[in-house]
Each structure stands twice: as structure tokens, then as C-alpha cells.
């Protein structure tokens, strides 16, 4: 299975827990909003999500993350 990860990360936000693109894996939390998923990094003072209200890409990486979860590849 080809990964859709660009090596990036982004900060965990106040909105992540309720977001449809947020996935919790075995050891990490991921954001599958864009074409490439991002590792979520916690910081002391969380902000609001900057991308949740934008129009998602045609094939969001959350679909890839869901396949990984379904096949127990986490």
C-alpha cells in the first residue's frame, strides 16, 4: 500500500477531537484532511483549526488512513 504522507506535521487543535478527518492510530494522532496526511503534534496552548472549514481535496488522505485502520496496519 502506497503511503500518502509528505513528511509533514501540524499542531493538534481544539477542533481535532470532533473532526471527521482526525484519526487516532496506535501511537500517533493523524489529520487526514488534505491529499497527504499529517502527524498531529501537541502543544501547550491549542488554537482553532485553520483548515476544517475549507473545501477538502477530491481524494482526502483520511480514506487511506481508514484503510490502514481496517487492515490493522496501525
DAKAGI-V195303 format. One line per field, one symbol per residue. psi: psi as a letter, one per 30 degrees, with the letter a starting at -180 (. if undefined). A space follows every 50 residues. Layout:
psi->???
This chain:
psi->kkkikgglllkklffefgkffkkjaeflklkgeafklkkkkklejkalkf ffflklleikffeeeeeeeeghg.
